[in-house]
Amino acid sequence: MAGFKKTLKEGIRGEHETVHMRKDGSRFPVSIFSTSIRNSQGEINAHLGLLKNLDK
C-alpha cells in the first residue's frame, strides 16, 4: 500500500500490486491503478483508483 499512498500524496499516476482479503478470509492478488484528477489550475480535486482481480 505504500506505493498507492505515495501516488495519492504526490498526485501522480501509478500501478501497484497487493493482496486483498475476501469476507471468508481467503486472499487474492489485485492490481491497483491510481491517478489524481486536477482542475484547470492544476490543483488536485479527486483521486481515482481501479482494482483488478489478478486471480481470475
Backbone as CSV, one residue per row, in Angstrom:
resi,resn,N_x,N_y,N_z,CA_x,CA_y,CA_z,C_x,C_y,C_z
1,MET,0.810,-1.200,0.000,0.000,0.000,0.000,0.852,1.262,0.000
2,ALA,2.128,1.141,0.294,2.984,2.326,0.339,3.029,3.022,-1.013
3,GLY,3.056,2.249,-2.097,3.080,2.841,-3.431,1.809,3.608,-3.730
4,PHE,0.674,3.066,-3.300,-0.604,3.735,-3.518,-0.671,5.042,-2.736
5,LYS,-0.229,5.020,-1.492,-0.240,6.241,-0.670,0.676,7.299,-1.257
6,LYS,1.817,6.899,-1.796,2.741,7.843,-2.423,2.084,8.476,-3.648
7,THR,1.371,7.662,-4.421,0.668,8.166,-5.602,-0.331,9.245,-5.204
8,LEU,-1.110,8.997,-4.157,-2.099,9.969,-3.708,-1.429,11.232,-3.184
9,LYS,-0.377,11.070,-2.407,0.308,12.210,-1.805,0.944,13.109,-2.868
10,GLU,1.557,12.515,-3.878,2.288,13.284,-4.881,1.445,13.631,-6.114
11,GLY,0.256,13.063,-6.205,-0.616,13.378,-7.332,-0.120,12.843,-8.658
12,ILE,0.446,11.652,-8.626,0.952,11.038,-9.861,0.135,9.797,-10.198
13,ARG,0.327,9.286,-11.401,-0.328,8.045,-11.788,0.543,6.883,-11.367
14,GLY,-0.092,5.763,-11.104,0.697,4.608,-10.720,-0.078,3.314,-10.812
15,GLU,0.669,2.234,-10.781,0.090,0.891,-10.754,0.840,0.105,-9.695
16,HIS,0.093,-0.547,-8.817,0.690,-1.260,-7.710,-0.022,-2.589,-7.528
17,GLU,0.719,-3.608,-7.145,0.110,-4.900,-6.857,0.131,-5.131,-5.353
18,THR,-0.949,-5.716,-4.860,-1.065,-6.018,-3.441,-1.986,-7.222,-3.286
19,VAL,-2.279,-7.583,-2.063,-3.170,-8.717,-1.781,-4.347,-8.204,-0.962
20,HIS,-5.555,-8.586,-1.369,-6.770,-8.224,-0.626,-7.364,-9.480,-0.016
21,MET,-8.320,-9.264,0.909,-8.941,-10.390,1.598,-10.453,-10.388,1.363
22,ARG,-10.970,-11.567,1.057,-12.417,-11.732,0.901,-13.072,-11.853,2.281
23,LYS,-14.396,-11.766,2.310,-15.134,-11.887,3.567,-14.863,-13.219,4.258
24,ASP,-14.609,-14.260,3.458,-14.357,-15.586,4.052,-12.916,-15.753,4.541
25,GLY,-12.089,-14.719,4.392,-10.714,-14.759,4.865,-9.692,-15.179,3.830
26,SER,-10.154,-15.666,2.674,-9.200,-16.060,1.632,-8.605,-14.807,0.986
27,ARG,-7.395,-14.938,0.541,-6.677,-13.792,-0.034,-6.563,-13.953,-1.541
28,PHE,-6.462,-12.812,-2.230,-6.318,-12.831,-3.684,-5.505,-11.619,-4.128
29,PRO,-4.710,-11.778,-5.199,-3.875,-10.673,-5.686,-4.707,-9.672,-6.486
30,VAL,-4.391,-8.399,-6.332,-5.042,-7.340,-7.103,-3.992,-6.373,-7.629
31,SER,-4.347,-5.720,-8.709,-3.546,-4.633,-9.249,-4.357,-3.361,-9.064
32,ILE,-3.735,-2.326,-8.504,-4.413,-1.056,-8.263,-3.855,-0.022,-9.231
33,PHE,-4.727,0.545,-10.034,-4.369,1.640,-10.926,-4.892,2.918,-10.283
34,SER,-4.044,3.912,-10.131,-4.493,5.143,-9.475,-3.970,6.372,-10.201
35,THR,-4.753,7.441,-10.121,-4.356,8.714,-10.704,-5.072,9.837,-9.969
36,SER,-4.550,11.009,-10.072,-5.188,12.190,-9.488,-5.897,12.973,-10.578
37,ILE,-7.037,13.534,-10.238,-7.807,14.353,-11.175,-7.596,15.808,-10.773
38,ARG,-7.158,16.598,-11.724,-6.819,18.003,-11.449,-7.794,18.948,-12.148
39,ASN,-7.953,20.144,-11.571,-8.780,21.171,-12.204,-7.909,21.984,-13.167
40,SER,-8.477,23.013,-13.759,-7.752,23.807,-14.757,-6.578,24.585,-14.163
41,GLN,-6.558,24.754,-12.836,-5.437,25.425,-12.177,-4.347,24.436,-11.743
42,GLY,-4.571,23.172,-12.033,-3.595,22.147,-11.681,-3.716,21.611,-10.275
43,GLU,-4.752,22.020,-9.541,-4.963,21.537,-8.184,-5.665,20.181,-8.214
44,ILE,-5.295,19.326,-7.289,-5.925,18.009,-7.216,-7.327,18.143,-6.641
45,ASN,-8.307,17.658,-7.403,-9.710,17.680,-6.962,-10.159,16.337,-6.409
46,ALA,-9.613,15.261,-6.955,-10.059,13.924,-6.574,-8.993,12.912,-6.958
47,HIS,-9.174,11.707,-6.473,-8.306,10.597,-6.831,-9.181,9.489,-7.389
48,LEU,-8.665,8.799,-8.385,-9.379,7.688,-8.998,-8.545,6.432,-8.813
49,GLY,-9.165,5.388,-8.310,-8.477,4.117,-8.150,-9.324,2.995,-8.706
50,LEU,-8.706,2.127,-9.484,-9.377,0.966,-10.046,-8.630,-0.276,-9.591
51,LEU,-9.365,-1.275,-9.135,-8.761,-2.516,-8.711,-9.107,-3.621,-9.698
52,LYS,-8.104,-4.396,-10.062,-8.303,-5.527,-10.974,-7.902,-6.797,-10.234
53,ASN,-8.826,-7.730,-10.183,-8.564,-9.022,-9.551,-7.627,-9.811,-10.464
54,LEU,-6.448,-10.155,-9.983,-5.471,-10.904,-10.783,-5.636,-12.405,-10.611
55,ASP,-6.605,-12.807,-9.797,-6.850,-14.219,-9.501,-7.660,-14.886,-10.595
56,LYS,-8.263,-14.108,-11.460,-9.162,-14.683,-12.480,-8.513,-14.700,-13.830
